[in-house]
């Protein structure tokens, strides 16, 4: 009995020592409530438990792989974002230059349409013109003025404005005509139905309204013809006479104003041409920069793809190496467990008596 007890104690000690050597400083399996392995099935069970104990390393590796792949995806997405931003910048450069050209053209157009830069802006303003003529009419007759503008009837007697009688056989009408134009007109005597009876003698009269006219014009005509007519320029607010001129002097002043506006328009057209030329140069430079940026973006994309491929290849190689290492460790564990089992079986057989005595 003593020898059997002593042998069992030695067996337990040897098995504990073997497990300590195999697992390092970890506590023995018996201290955790496990049973000493007795068969191949128990060895497989212990291997599975050992794999479970080593599972944190595998989890760490899997986590590292996930992090690496997510990092690669993030780098790829960042590269795409950078490329899209560069493409937007490349596309935005010519658009900005085109917008600059359009703005330059619109500004130049506004300059040409501004005061002193063209007749179209001047024609938006209107000058007060008073036309008067002396003629003795019969009962039921009246005088009208018909001319080249809509305010003068556009040479239609039926639409022409009717003049008012002011005494002493003087007929007067007050109109608002656009500035910067030359108007042609003539007087006509009409009956009560508006039908023309007698036209003014001589040629058609010409009236030039200057572009910068802000005074009141009073034209005093004669029935005999436009020759000898007087034009009085009066202050529109006070009514005082500013200057008294003739029809020919008014026409010459209008011509000078037009020549001045043409010269100013030529200067502004030259400035516009220079601005458009500089804008075109900027457009060409921007296109060249866009092409250069596009080539740089494509090169960066190729480099990023190449580095990403290398990174993935290195990760796959590391995974293979770790798997091989795990296989080697498992093989070593199996061999150690087999040796431990053989040592335990040998010690148990050695502890049995060869000739047991009957009590």
MOHU-V934712 format. One record per pair of residues at least 12 apart in sequence whose C-alpha atoms are under 10 Angstrom apart, sorted by the first residue. I is the first residue (numbers start at 1). J is the second residue. Records with the same first field share a line. If there is no record, write none. Layout:
BEGIN
I=J / J
END
This chain:
BEGIN
3=351 / 352 / 353
4=348 / 351 / 352 / 353
5=351
6=351
7=347 / 348 / 349 / 350 / 351 / 352
8=347 / 348 / 351 / 352
10=344 / 347 / 348 / 351
11=343 / 344 / 345 / 346 / 347 / 348 / 351
12=30 / 36 / 344 / 347
14=340 / 343 / 344 / 347
15=28 / 29 / 30 / 36 / 37 / 340 / 341 / 343 / 344 / 347
16=28 / 29 / 30 / 31 / 36 / 340
17=340
18=336 / 337 / 339 / 340 / 341 / 343 / 344
19=336 / 337 / 340
21=336
22=332 / 333 / 336 / 337 / 340
23=50 / 333
29=46
34=46
36=341 / 344
37=337 / 340 / 341 / 344
38=341 / 344 / 345
39=338 / 341
40=337 / 338 / 341
42=337
43=333 / 334 / 337 / 338 / 341
44=334 / 337
46=333 / 334 / 337
47=330 / 331 / 333 / 334 / 337
48=330
50=330 / 333
51=326 / 329 / 330 / 333
54=326
57=322
58=322 / 323 / 326
61=318 / 319 / 322
62=319
64=315
65=312 / 315 / 316 / 318 / 319
68=311 / 312 / 315
69=308 / 311 / 312 / 315
71=308
72=304 / 305 / 307 / 308 / 309 / 311 / 312
73=308
75=304 / 305 / 308
76=301 / 304 / 305 / 308
79=297 / 300 / 301 / 304 / 305
80=301
82=297 / 300 / 301
83=293 / 294 / 296 / 297 / 298 / 300 / 301
84=297
86=290 / 293 / 294 / 296 / 297
87=290 / 293 / 294 / 297
89=290 / 293
90=286 / 287 / 288 / 289 / 290 / 291 / 292 / 293 / 294
91=287 / 290
92=286 / 290
93=282 / 283 / 285 / 286 / 287 / 289 / 290
94=282 / 283 / 284 / 285 / 286 / 287 / 290
95=283 / 286
96=283 / 286
97=279 / 280 / 281 / 282 / 283 / 284 / 286 / 287
98=279 / 280 / 282 / 283
99=279
100=275 / 276 / 279 / 280 / 282 / 283
101=275 / 276 / 277 / 278 / 279 / 280 / 282 / 283
102=276 / 279
104=272 / 273 / 275 / 276 / 279
105=272 / 273 / 275 / 276
106=272
107=272
108=268 / 269 / 271 / 272 / 273 / 275
109=268 / 269 / 272
111=264 / 265 / 268 / 269 / 272
112=261 / 262 / 264 / 265 / 266 / 267 / 268 / 269 / 272
113=265
115=211 / 212 / 261
116=211 / 212 / 257 / 258 / 260 / 261 / 262 / 263 / 264 / 265
117=258 / 260 / 261 / 262 / 263 / 264 / 265 / 266 / 267 / 268
118=180 / 211 / 258 / 260 / 261 / 262 / 264 / 265
119=179 / 180 / 181 / 210 / 211 / 212 / 257 / 258 / 261 / 262
120=178 / 179 / 180 / 211
121=179 / 180 / 211
122=178 / 179 / 180 / 181 / 210 / 211 / 212 / 213
123=177 / 178 / 179 / 180 / 181 / 209 / 210 / 211 / 212
124=177 / 178 / 179 / 180 / 211
125=176 / 177 / 178 / 179 / 180 / 211 / 212 / 213 / 214
126=175 / 176 / 177 / 178 / 179 / 180 / 209 / 211 / 212 / 213 / 214
127=175 / 176 / 177 / 178 / 179 / 180 / 209 / 210 / 211 / 212 / 213 / 214 / 215 / 216 / 217 / 236
128=174 / 175 / 176 / 177 / 178 / 179 / 209 / 213 / 214 / 215 / 216 / 217 / 218 / 236
129=173 / 174 / 175 / 176 / 177 / 207 / 209 / 215 / 216 / 217 / 218 / 219 / 233
130=172 / 173 / 174 / 175 / 176 / 216 / 217 / 218 / 219 / 220 / 231 / 232
131=145 / 163 / 171 / 172 / 173 / 174 / 175 / 187 / 217 / 218 / 219 / 220 / 221 / 231
132=145 / 163 / 164 / 165 / 166 / 170 / 171 / 172 / 173 / 174 / 187 / 218 / 219 / 220 / 221 / 222
133=145 / 163 / 165 / 169 / 170 / 171 / 172 / 173 / 187 / 200 / 219 / 220 / 221 / 222 / 223 / 229
134=165 / 166 / 167 / 168 / 169 / 170 / 171 / 172 / 220 / 221 / 222 / 223 / 224
135=165 / 168 / 169 / 170 / 171 / 189 / 200 / 222 / 223 / 224
136=168 / 169 / 170 / 171 / 223
137=169 / 189 / 190 / 191
138=189 / 191
139=191 / 192
140=190 / 191 / 192 / 193
141=189 / 190 / 191 / 192 / 193 / 194 / 195 / 196 / 197
142=162 / 163 / 164 / 165 / 171 / 188 / 189 / 190 / 191 / 192 / 194 / 196 / 197
143=160 / 161 / 162 / 163 / 164 / 165 / 170 / 171 / 172 / 173 / 187 / 188 / 189 / 190 / 191 / 194 / 196 / 197 / 198 / 199
144=157 / 158 / 159 / 160 / 161 / 162 / 163 / 164 / 171 / 172 / 173 / 186 / 187 / 188 / 189 / 190 / 194 / 196 / 199
145=157 / 159 / 160 / 161 / 162 / 163 / 172 / 173 / 185 / 186 / 187 / 188 / 189 / 199 / 200
146=158 / 159 / 160 / 161 / 162 / 184 / 185 / 186 / 187 / 188
147=160 / 161 / 183 / 184 / 185 / 186 / 187 / 204 / 205 / 206
148=182 / 183 / 184 / 185 / 186
149=177 / 178 / 181 / 182 / 183 / 184 / 185
150=177
151=175 / 176 / 177 / 178
152=175 / 177 / 183 / 184 / 185 / 186
153=185
154=184 / 185
155=184 / 185 / 186
157=187 / 188 / 189 / 190 / 194 / 195 / 196
158=190 / 193 / 194 / 195 / 196
159=194
160=187 / 188 / 194
161=173 / 174 / 175
162=188 / 189 / 190 / 194
163=187
170=220
172=218 / 219 / 220
174=217 / 218
175=217
176=216
177=209
178=209 / 210 / 211 / 213
179=208 / 209 / 210 / 211 / 212 / 213 / 214
180=208 / 209 / 210 / 211 / 212 / 213 / 254 / 255 / 257 / 258
181=207 / 208 / 209 / 210 / 211 / 254 / 258
182=206 / 207 / 208 / 209 / 210 / 250 / 251 / 254
183=204 / 205 / 206 / 207 / 208 / 209
184=203 / 204 / 205 / 206 / 207 / 208
185=203 / 204 / 205 / 206 / 207 / 226
186=199 / 200 / 201 / 202 / 203 / 204 / 205 / 206 / 221 / 223 / 225 / 226
187=199 / 200 / 201 / 204 / 205 / 221 / 222 / 223 / 225
188=200 / 201 / 223
199=223
200=222 / 223 / 224 / 225 / 226
201=222 / 223 / 224 / 225 / 226
202=223 / 224 / 225 / 226 / 227
203=224 / 225 / 226 / 227
204=225 / 226
205=221 / 225 / 226 / 227 / 229 / 247
206=226 / 247 / 248 / 250 / 251
207=219 / 231 / 247 / 248 / 250 / 251 / 254
208=247 / 248 / 249 / 250 / 251 / 252 / 253 / 254 / 255
209=250 / 251 / 253 / 254
210=250 / 251 / 253 / 254 / 255 / 256 / 257 / 258
211=254 / 257 / 258 / 261
212=254 / 257
213=233
214=233 / 234 / 235 / 236
215=232 / 233 / 234 / 235 / 236 / 237 / 239 / 241 / 242
216=232 / 233 / 234 / 235 / 236 / 237 / 239 / 240 / 241 / 242
217=231 / 232 / 233 / 234 / 235 / 236 / 241 / 244
218=230 / 231 / 232 / 233 / 234 / 244
219=231 / 232 / 233 / 245 / 246 / 247
220=232
226=247
227=246 / 247 / 248
228=246 / 247
229=245 / 246 / 247 / 248
230=244 / 245 / 246 / 247
231=243 / 244 / 245 / 246 / 247 / 249 / 250
232=244 / 245 / 246
233=245
END
